[in-house]
């Protein structure tokens, strides 16, 4: 019984890890084309912020699952945290 439960948990963790690596590969391949227009520092900054947001989102999700198991309630939806985004430049308007 315990082995079956453990194998299910390991399979779920492995699937989540595979999804995470696939997302990292997707983002890396997406920024290869943008690498010609961005500097290396900009590219690394955007990638690091994206990975930190994913890790934080996963941590919040795990915390919500654990809290819902302890309090025996339905888990709430966790929104993806937005730590930083480049701000658009304001357009000049004629007055």
C-alpha positions as CSV (number, residue, x, y, z in Angstrom):
1,X,0.0,0.0,0.0
2,X,2.8,2.4,1.0
3,X,4.9,1.5,-2.0
4,X,2.0,2.1,-4.4
5,X,1.3,5.5,-2.8
6,X,5.0,6.4,-3.0
7,X,5.2,5.4,-6.6
8,X,2.2,7.6,-7.4
9,X,3.8,10.6,-5.7
10,X,7.1,9.9,-7.5
11,X,5.4,9.7,-10.8
12,X,3.5,13.0,-10.2
13,X,6.8,14.7,-9.2
14,X,8.6,13.3,-12.2
15,X,5.8,14.5,-14.5
16,X,6.0,18.0,-12.9
17,X,9.7,18.0,-13.3
18,X,9.4,17.0,-17.0
19,X,6.9,19.8,-17.6
20,X,9.2,22.3,-15.9
21,X,12.1,21.2,-18.1
22,X,9.9,21.4,-21.2
23,X,8.9,24.9,-20.3
24,X,12.5,25.9,-19.8
25,X,13.5,24.4,-23.2
26,X,10.5,26.2,-24.8
27,X,11.5,29.6,-23.3
28,X,15.1,29.1,-24.2
29,X,14.3,28.2,-27.8
30,X,11.9,31.2,-28.0
31,X,14.6,33.6,-26.9
32,X,17.1,32.3,-29.4
33,X,15.4,34.2,-32.1
34,X,15.0,37.3,-29.9
35,X,18.7,37.0,-29.0
36,X,19.7,39.1,-31.9
37,X,17.6,42.1,-30.7
38,X,18.2,41.7,-27.0
39,X,21.6,42.0,-25.2
40,X,22.8,39.0,-23.3
41,X,22.2,40.7,-20.0
42,X,18.5,41.5,-20.9
43,X,18.0,37.9,-22.1
44,X,19.5,36.4,-18.9
45,X,17.4,38.8,-16.7
46,X,14.2,37.9,-18.5
47,X,15.0,34.2,-18.3
48,X,15.9,34.3,-14.6
49,X,12.8,36.2,-13.7
50,X,10.7,33.7,-15.6
51,X,12.3,30.8,-13.8
52,X,11.9,32.4,-10.4
53,X,8.2,33.1,-11.1
54,X,7.7,29.5,-12.0
55,X,9.5,28.2,-8.9
56,X,7.5,30.6,-6.7
57,X,4.2,29.6,-8.4
58,X,5.0,25.9,-7.8
59,X,5.9,26.6,-4.2
60,X,2.6,28.5,-3.7
61,X,0.7,25.7,-5.3
62,X,2.4,23.0,-3.1
63,X,1.7,25.2,0.0
64,X,-2.0,25.5,-1.0
65,X,-2.3,21.8,-1.6
66,X,-0.8,21.0,1.8
67,X,-3.0,23.6,3.5
68,X,-6.1,22.3,1.9
69,X,-5.2,18.7,2.9
70,X,-4.6,19.8,6.5
71,X,-7.8,21.9,6.7
72,X,-9.8,19.4,4.7
73,X,-11.1,21.8,2.1
74,X,-11.1,22.3,-1.6
75,X,-7.8,24.0,-2.9
76,X,-8.1,27.6,-4.1
77,X,-6.8,28.7,-7.4
78,X,-3.3,30.1,-7.3
79,X,-2.6,33.0,-9.7
80,X,0.8,33.1,-11.4
81,X,2.9,35.7,-9.5
82,X,4.3,38.6,-11.6
83,X,7.5,39.8,-10.1
84,X,8.7,42.1,-12.9
85,X,7.7,43.0,-16.4
86,X,9.3,45.7,-18.7
87,X,7.1,48.8,-18.5
88,X,5.8,50.2,-21.8
89,X,6.9,53.7,-22.7
90,X,4.2,56.3,-22.5
91,X,3.0,57.8,-25.8
92,X,3.1,61.5,-26.1
93,X,-0.3,62.9,-26.8
94,X,-1.2,66.3,-28.3
95,X,-3.2,68.5,-26.0
